[in-house]
Amino acid sequence: MTITKVCEAEAARSLGRGNDIRAIGPLINSLGDAGSEVRTQATRSLVKIGRPSVDPLIRVLKKNDSIVQSAAASALGGIGDDMAKEPLIQAFRDGDGDVRHEAVEALLKINKTYSVEPFIEASQGRTGRSQK
């Protein structure tokens, strides 16, 4: 990791320490960073900020960028707000393998007894198999 990426990761970590909602925008932008440590720290900081991060995370969950979508899904799971359930199910239906994995992980964190039916239906819909 370059010194620049170390500094960016530390900045993302620091932004989460104050639980200041003004940090949400820059942290959301960091979810698309090329450095995985920067994305990880941004995700953790958004989780620390909590509920105020949910709406912006749901918005970026709909972007056509699997790296950002995966990070957003992970953060939403860490926050654990029920409001994220439907957008996460949609991300599971529409996303690539990494997004689908993070969406399932997030849904299970939000509700440990989550029904598997939406996942089965979505999987069958993606493979073209009929449900019987």
C-alpha positions in Angstrom: 0.0 0.0 0.0 1.4 3.4 -0.9 1.8 6.2 1.6 -1.1 8.0 -0.1 -3.4 5.1 0.4 -2.3 4.7 4.0 -3.2 8.4 4.6 -6.5 8.1 2.8 -7.4 5.0 4.9 -6.5 6.9 8.1 -8.6 9.8 7.0 -11.6 7.6 6.4 -11.0 6.0 9.8 -10.8 9.5 11.4 -14.0 10.7 9.8 -15.9 8.0 11.6 -14.5 8.7 15.0 -16.5 11.9 15.5 -19.9 10.4 14.3 -20.4 13.6 12.4 -23.0 13.4 9.7 -21.0 15.9 7.6 -18.5 13.0 7.0 -21.1 10.8 5.2 -20.6 12.4 1.8 -16.8 12.0 1.7 -17.1 8.5 3.1 -19.7 7.5 0.5 -17.3 8.8 -2.2 -14.5 6.7 -0.6 -16.5 3.5 -1.2 -15.4 3.6 -4.8 -11.7 4.1 -4.0 -9.3 1.8 -5.8 -7.7 0.9 -2.5 -9.4 -1.8 -0.6 -8.2 -0.5 2.8 -9.7 2.9 2.1 -13.0 1.2 1.2 -12.9 -0.9 4.3 -12.2 2.1 6.6 -14.9 4.1 4.9 -17.4 1.3 5.4 -16.5 0.9 9.1 -16.8 4.7 9.6 -20.3 4.7 8.0 -21.3 1.9 10.3 -20.1 3.9 13.3 -22.1 6.9 12.2 -25.1 4.6 11.9 -28.7 5.5 11.0 -27.9 8.8 9.2 -25.8 6.8 6.7 -28.7 4.5 5.6 -30.4 6.7 3.0 -27.2 7.7 1.2 -26.0 4.1 1.3 -29.3 2.9 -0.2 -28.9 5.5 -3.0 -25.4 4.3 -3.9 -26.5 0.6 -3.6 -28.4 1.4 -6.9 -25.4 2.6 -8.7 -23.9 0.5 -11.6 -20.6 0.0 -9.8 -20.2 -3.4 -8.1 -17.4 -2.2 -5.9 -19.5 0.6 -4.5 -22.6 -1.6 -4.3 -20.7 -4.3 -2.4 -19.3 -1.8 0.1 -22.7 -0.2 0.6 -24.3 -3.5 1.2 -21.7 -4.4 3.8 -22.2 -1.1 5.6 -25.9 -1.5 5.6 -25.6 -4.9 7.1 -23.3 -3.4 9.8 -25.8 -0.7 10.6 -28.7 -3.2 10.7 -31.6 -0.9 9.9 -34.7 -2.7 8.6 -35.2 0.1 6.0 -32.4 -1.5 4.0 -34.1 -4.9 3.6 -35.9 -4.2 0.3 -33.0 -2.4 -1.4 -30.7 -5.2 -0.4 -33.1 -7.8 -1.8 -33.1 -5.8 -5.1 -29.3 -5.6 -5.1 -29.3 -9.3 -4.7 -31.6 -9.7 -7.7 -29.7 -7.3 -9.9 -26.1 -7.5 -8.7 -23.1 -9.5 -9.7 -21.7 -12.3 -7.6 -19.9 -10.0 -5.1 -22.9 -7.7 -4.7 -25.2 -10.7 -4.2 -22.9 -12.2 -1.6 -22.7 -8.9 0.4 -26.4 -8.4 0.1 -27.1 -11.8 1.6 -24.6 -11.2 4.4 -26.2 -7.9 5.1 -29.7 -9.3 5.2 -28.7 -12.0 7.5 -27.1 -9.4 9.9 -30.2 -7.4 9.8 -32.5 -10.3 10.5 -30.8 -13.6 11.5 -34.0 -15.5 10.9 -34.5 -14.1 7.4 -36.5 -16.2 5.1 -34.7 -17.8 2.1 -37.7 -17.5 -0.2 -36.7 -14.2 -1.8 -33.2 -15.6 -2.5 -34.6 -18.7 -4.1 -37.1 -16.7 -6.2 -34.4 -14.3 -7.3 -32.0 -17.1 -8.2 -34.6 -18.9 -10.2 -35.5 -15.7 -11.9 -31.9 -15.1 -12.9 -31.4 -18.7 -14.2 -34.7 -18.9 -16.1 -35.9 -21.9 -14.2 -39.6 -21.9 -13.4 -40.7 -22.3 -9.8 -42.7 -25.5 -9.0 
